[in-house]
Amino acid sequence: MAELLEMHKPNILFIMTDQQNARMMSCAGNRYVKTPAMDSLAEKGLRFERAYCTNPICIPSRFSLMTGRMPSEIGLWNNVQKSIPPVPEQILEKGIGWVFRKAGYETVYGGKEHLPRFKAVDIGFDYFCNDERDLLADECAAYLMKKKDKPFFLVCSLINPHDICLMALREKAESEQDKMILSKSQVEIEHVEKALATPNGVDLETFFEKHCPPLPPNFERQKDEPEILEEFAARRAFQKHARHNWPEDKWRMHRWAYCRLTELVDEQISRVLDALDKSGHADNTIIVFTSDHGDNDSSHRFEHKTVFYDEATRVPFIIVAPDSVKGKVDHENPVSNGLDIFPTLCDYAGIKPPADLKGLSLRPLVSGKKKDLERTFVPVEGELGRMAVSSKFKYALYDSGKNREQLYDLERDPWETANFANEASLKKVKDEHAKFVVENFPEK
């Protein structure tokens, strides 16, 4: 009887890409990238247009995705390994893998981990594939085709379009850390070189006129940019070099390559989804698709991540479920992939989530039973500051320097080209967001 009840629980397929911003899907209106696999998920479920990561860099964001907690809860702000604190055992034992394993699930994890001083096995997963590319897609597909005695929770953690990081780094690796990264990144460099190739038979003038993505409306630096952002760019030679020396055509080539790397991972996702369809499990499987963070992709003359602009913090996020609305987009509710996925999946599986999680179940939105969440702000944090996101505004408080207080009006200025923090008519809005930041983030 217990086994029968377990098999009625929905399976879970959690697909994660790396460094993909929310605009990098054709279903999000980007005509320069073709993502049929991601688009198919959007057609079958609900796509969240206002989804944010908890921290726009790998390790902190991935900590949240696996624990449902803000990284600052353990003093985690960045990727610097020597500064990462030990994760308390009481947090690990309440990780998403253990919670679902104790509820009768077979919990398996394949691909990129990049977690803070712990592995997927430490939070309740069997780790079955250390590849992050084609082999991972094939191994996940093979796993899905196997007969199951239990409901499964499969994490498929793919690396791309993260390879775009090497485009600037390969030109200007000066620190010992960056030289070390470069020496271990031959596969990544090969993928970047391939992604930079232009179409056969197309001359350069035609390529830039008809094929290559144009520069975005927010390509130039914000006029009242936070001073800390230029200090951040200067920390690594390749970031400073790209920001100050790349010509416009090179920035456009960055955008072109980013599209190609996104298409590469989309093809890998398609193999996993095809296997799910053939397996007979699809009708009883919850699919979550998201990314750990975005990439600036030439906005404000930045590549990479870490800053609080939408390109780095806003992520693709789609949920498909047997009871989900089909082909709908939620444009209104700010949601957090790092905080909300855990309680959402618990809701679908009939599992009580850890009591101290701060996220919300998104199932009422996914099913169409509700249009609004009982939430005003979504928190985002990072090594440069803290941020509160609401339905129409973003308030960022950077840690130091001039212009550290930023208010973005996403209706009037969706590309975040101006700071509205000193606009008198928005003082109440700013104060409400600032109050949330002060009350909900720890001091560093």
C-alpha positions in Angstrom: 0.0 0.0 0.0 2.8 2.4 0.9 4.5 1.8 -2.5 1.2 2.4 -4.3 0.8 5.7 -2.5 4.3 6.7 -3.3 3.9 6.1 -7.0 0.9 8.4 -7.1 3.2 11.3 -6.1 4.3 13.3 -9.1 7.7 12.9 -10.5 9.9 16.0 -10.6 12.3 17.0 -13.4 14.4 20.0 -12.5 16.3 21.4 -15.5 18.8 24.1 -14.8 21.0 26.1 -17.1 23.9 28.4 -16.1 24.2 32.1 -16.7 21.1 32.4 -18.9 19.2 35.7 -18.6 15.4 35.9 -18.9 15.5 37.4 -22.4 17.4 34.5 -23.8 14.4 32.5 -25.1 12.5 32.9 -28.3 9.3 32.6 -26.3 10.4 35.7 -24.4 10.4 37.7 -27.6 14.0 37.3 -28.6 14.1 36.8 -32.4 17.8 36.3 -32.5 17.8 33.0 -30.6 15.8 29.8 -31.3 14.9 27.8 -28.3 12.2 25.2 -29.3 12.7 23.0 -26.2 12.3 25.9 -23.8 9.4 27.3 -25.9 7.7 23.9 -25.7 7.8 24.1 -21.9 6.3 27.6 -22.0 3.5 26.3 -24.2 2.7 23.6 -21.7 2.9 25.6 -18.5 3.3 29.0 -16.9 6.3 31.2 -17.6 7.2 33.8 -14.9 8.4 37.0 -16.5 9.4 38.6 -13.2 11.6 35.8 -11.8 14.8 36.7 -9.9 17.7 34.8 -8.5 18.7 35.3 -4.8 22.2 36.4 -5.8 23.5 37.0 -9.3 26.5 34.6 -9.1 26.8 30.8 -9.1 27.6 29.4 -5.7 25.2 31.6 -3.6 22.3 31.2 -6.1 22.8 27.4 -6.3 22.9 27.2 -2.5 19.4 28.8 -2.5 18.1 26.5 -5.2 19.1 23.5 -3.2 18.1 24.7 0.3 15.3 27.4 -0.3 17.3 29.9 1.8 19.0 33.2 1.3 22.8 32.8 1.0 23.3 35.5 3.6 21.7 33.2 6.1 25.1 31.4 6.3 27.2 34.5 5.5 27.6 33.6 1.8 28.0 36.5 -0.6 30.2 35.5 -3.5 32.2 32.7 -5.2 35.5 33.2 -3.4 36.1 29.7 -2.0 38.3 30.8 0.9 35.6 33.1 2.2 32.8 30.6 2.1 31.8 29.5 5.6 30.9 25.9 6.6 27.2 25.1 6.0 25.5 24.1 9.3 24.5 20.5 9.5 20.9 21.5 10.4 20.6 23.3 7.0 22.1 20.4 5.0 19.8 17.9 6.6 16.8 20.0 5.5 18.1 20.3 1.9 15.7 19.6 -0.9 17.1 16.1 -1.6 16.7 14.8 1.9 13.2 16.2 2.3 12.1 14.4 -0.9 14.0 11.2 -0.2 12.4 10.9 3.2 9.1 11.3 1.5 9.7 8.2 -0.7 11.4 9.8 -3.7 14.4 8.5 -5.6 16.5 11.7 -5.7 19.3 11.9 -8.3 21.5 14.8 -9.5 23.6 15.1 -12.6 25.8 17.9 -13.9 27.2 21.1 -12.4 27.1 21.3 -8.6 29.2 24.4 -7.7 27.8 24.4 -4.1 29.4 26.0 -1.1 31.7 23.4 0.5 29.2 20.6 0.1 28.1 18.2 -2.6 24.8 17.1 -3.9 25.1 13.9 -1.9 25.3 15.9 1.3 21.8 17.2 0.7 20.2 13.9 -0.2 20.9 13.2 -3.8 22.7 10.3 -5.5 25.1 11.9 -8.0 25.2 10.0 -11.2 27.0 12.1 -13.9 29.8 14.6 -13.6 29.5 15.8 -17.2 27.7 19.1 -17.8 27.0 18.9 -21.5 26.0 16.3 -24.1 26.8 13.3 -22.0 24.7 14.6 -19.2 21.7 15.1 -21.5 22.1 11.5 -22.7 22.5 10.1 -19.2 19.4 12.0 -18.0 17.5 10.7 -21.0 18.6 7.1 -20.2 17.6 7.5 -16.6 14.1 8.7 -17.6 13.6 5.7 -19.8 14.2 3.2 -17.0 11.4 1.5 -15.1 10.8 3.2 -11.8 9.7 1.7 -8.4 9.5 5.1 -6.8 8.6 8.6 -7.9 11.8 10.3 -9.0 13.3 13.8 -8.4 15.9 14.3 -11.2 18.1 17.4 -11.3 19.7 18.0 -14.7 22.2 20.8 -14.2 23.7 21.9 -17.6 26.6 24.3 -18.0 25.7 26.5 -20.9 25.4 29.3 -21.9 28.0 29.9 -19.2 30.9 29.3 -21.7 30.3 32.9 -22.8 32.4 33.9 -19.7 35.5 32.9 -21.6 35.1 35.4 -24.5 36.5 38.3 -22.5 38.6 36.2 -20.0 40.7 34.6 -22.8 41.8 38.1 -23.9 43.0 39.5 -20.6 43.7 37.0 -17.9 46.2 38.8 -15.6 45.6 37.5 -12.1 46.8 34.1 -10.9 43.2 33.1 -10.4 42.1 34.1 -13.9 45.2 32.4 -15.5 44.3 29.2 -13.6 40.7 29.4 -14.8 41.9 29.9 -18.4 44.3 27.0 -18.2 41.5 24.6 -17.3 39.0 26.0 -19.8 40.0 24.6 -23.2 36.6 23.0 -23.8 34.9 26.2 -22.9 37.1 28.2 -25.3 36.5 25.8 -28.1 32.7 26.3 -27.6 33.1 30.1 -27.6 35.2 30.0 -30.8 32.5 27.9 -32.4 29.7 30.1 -31.2 31.5 33.2 -32.6 31.6 31.7 -36.1 29.5 33.6 -38.6 27.1 31.8 -41.1 28.7 30.3 -44.1 28.4 32.3 -47.3 27.4 35.5 -45.5 29.7 38.5 -45.9 30.4 40.6 -42.8 28.3 43.6 -43.8 25.2 41.4 -44.4 25.9 39.5 -41.2 25.8 42.7 -39.0 22.9 44.1 -40.9 20.6 41.0 -40.9 21.9 38.3 -38.5 23.8 39.7 -35.6 21.8 41.0 -32.6 21.9 44.8 -32.3 23.1 46.6 -29.2 20.5 46.8 -26.5 18.8 50.1 -25.6 20.8 50.1 -22.3 24.2 49.5 -23.9 25.7 52.8 -22.6 26.5 53.2 -19.0 23.8 54.6 -16.7 24.4 58.4 -16.3 24.2 58.2 -12.5 25.7 54.8 -12.3 26.6 53.5 -8.8 30.3 54.3 -8.2 30.9 50.8 -6.9 30.2 49.3 -10.3 33.3 50.8 -11.9 35.3 49.7 -8.9 33.9 46.2 -9.4 34.8 46.2 -13.2 38.3 47.2 -12.3 38.9 44.2 -10.0 39.5 41.8 -12.9 41.5 42.9 -16.0 39.3 41.3 -18.5 36.2 43.0 -17.2 37.8 46.4 -17.3 39.3 45.8 -20.7 35.9 44.7 -22.2 34.1 47.6 -20.7 36.5 50.3 -21.8 38.1 48.9 -24.9 35.7 46.6 -26.8 34.3 48.3 -29.9 30.6 48.0 -30.6 31.0 45.2 -33.1 32.7 43.1 -30.5 29.9 43.6 -28.1 27.5 42.5 -30.8 29.5 39.4 -31.4 29.3 38.7 -27.6 25.5 38.8 -28.1 25.7 36.6 -31.1 27.8 34.0 -29.3 25.5 34.1 -26.3 22.6 33.2 -28.5 24.5 30.3 -30.1 25.5 28.9 -26.7 21.9 29.2 -25.5 20.8 27.2 -28.6 23.4 24.6 -27.8 21.9 24.0 -24.3 18.4 24.1 -25.7 19.2 21.2 -28.0 20.5 19.2 -25.0 17.3 20.0 -23.1 15.3 18.7 -26.0 16.9 15.3 -25.7 15.8 15.1 -22.0 12.3 16.2 -22.8 12.0 13.8 -25.7 13.0 10.9 -23.4 10.4 12.0 -20.8 7.7 12.0 -23.5 8.7 8.5 -24.6 9.0 7.2 -21.0 5.4 7.2 -20.2 6.1 9.4 -17.1 5.3 12.8 -18.7 1.6 13.0 -17.6 2.7 12.6 -13.9 5.8 14.8 -13.9 6.3 18.3 -12.7 8.9 20.1 -14.8 10.8 23.1 -13.5 13.1 25.0 -15.8 15.3 27.9 -14.7 18.9 29.2 -14.5 21.1 30.1 -11.6 21.5 33.8 -12.7 21.8 35.8 -15.9 24.5 37.5 -17.9 24.8 41.2 -18.5 25.4 40.6 -22.2 26.5 44.1 -23.1 23.9 46.0 -21.0 25.6 49.1 -19.5 28.8 47.9 -21.2 29.1 44.8 -18.9 29.5 41.1 -19.5 29.5 38.5 -16.8 27.1 38.9 -13.8 27.2 40.1 -10.1 25.5 43.6 -10.6 21.8 44.2 -9.9 20.7 45.1 -13.4 17.9 42.9 -14.7 20.2 41.1 -17.2 22.2 39.6 -14.3 19.4 39.0 -11.8 16.3 38.2 -13.8 16.1 34.5 -14.9 14.0 32.2 -17.1 11.5 30.3 -15.0 8.9 27.9 -16.3 6.8 25.4 -14.4 4.8 22.6 -16.2 2.4 20.5 -14.1 -0.6 18.2 -14.8 -2.8 21.0 -13.5 -0.9 24.0 -14.9 -2.4 26.6 -17.2 -1.1 26.2 -20.7 1.0 28.8 -22.6 0.4 31.6 -20.0 2.8 34.3 -18.9 2.8 35.9 -15.4 3.9 39.5 -15.9 2.9 40.8 -12.5 4.2 38.7 -9.6 7.8 39.0 -8.6 9.0 35.5 -7.7 12.3 34.0 -6.5 13.5 30.8 -8.0 15.9 30.2 -5.1 13.2 30.7 -2.5 10.0 29.5 -4.2 10.9 26.3 -6.0 11.4 24.3 -2.8 7.9 25.0 -1.3 6.2 24.8 -4.7 7.5 21.3 -5.3 6.6 20.3 -1.7 3.1 21.5 -2.3 2.8 19.3 -5.4 4.2 16.3 -3.7 2.1 16.7 -0.5 5.2 17.2 1.6 5.5 19.6 4.5 8.4 21.9 3.7 10.9 23.0 6.5 9.0 25.5 8.7 11.7 28.2 8.5 11.7 28.6 4.7 10.7 32.1 3.5 9.6 31.2 0.0 6.0 30.7 -1.2 4.3 27.9 -3.1 3.6 29.1 -6.7 1.1 26.3 -7.3 -1.9 28.6 -7.0 -0.5 30.7 -9.8 0.6 27.7 -11.9 -2.8 26.1 -11.7 -4.6 29.4 -12.4 -6.5 29.4 -9.1 -4.9 32.7 -8.1 -3.6 35.7 -10.0 -1.7 37.3 -7.2 0.7 36.1 -4.5 0.5 37.5 -0.9 3.9 39.1 -1.3 5.1 42.7 -1.9 8.9 42.3 -2.2 11.4 39.7 -3.5 14.9 39.9 -1.9 18.1 39.9 -4.0 21.6 40.2 -2.5 25.2 40.0 -3.6 28.7 40.9 -2.8 28.0 44.5 -3.9 24.8 45.2 -2.0 21.2 44.3 -1.4 18.0 44.8 -3.4 14.2 44.7 -3.1 12.1 43.9 -6.1 8.4 44.7 -6.3 5.8 44.5 -9.1 6.8 47.8 -10.7 10.1 48.9 -9.0 13.5 47.7 -8.0 15.4 49.3 -5.2 19.1 48.6 -4.9 21.3 49.7 -2.0 24.9 49.2 -2.9 27.5 48.9 -0.1 29.5 52.0 -0.7 30.4 54.9 -3.0 28.4 57.6 -4.7 24.9 56.9 -6.1 24.7 53.8 -3.9 20.9 54.1 -3.6 19.1 53.3 -6.8 15.4 53.1 -7.6 14.4 51.8 -11.0 10.9 52.4 -12.4 10.3 49.3 -14.5 7.2 50.7 -16.2 8.7 54.0 -17.3 12.2 52.7 -17.8 12.3 48.9 -18.3 15.9 49.0 -19.4 17.1 50.7 -16.2 18.8 53.6 -17.8 18.0 56.2 -15.0 17.9 56.4 -11.2 14.6 57.6 -9.7 15.8 57.5 -6.1 15.7 61.3 -5.8 12.3 61.9 -7.5 10.0 63.5 -5.0 6.8 61.8 -6.3 8.4 58.4 -5.6 9.7 59.1 -2.1 7.0 56.9 -0.5 7.8 54.0 -2.9 11.6 54.4 -2.2 11.1 54.5 1.6 8.9 51.3 1.5 11.5 49.4 -0.5 14.3 50.8 1.7 12.5 49.7 4.9 12.3 46.1 3.5 16.0 46.1 2.8 16.9 47.3 6.2 14.6 44.9 8.0 15.3 41.8 5.9 19.0 41.7 5.2 21.8 41.1 7.7 24.7 43.5 8.0 27.8 42.2 6.3 
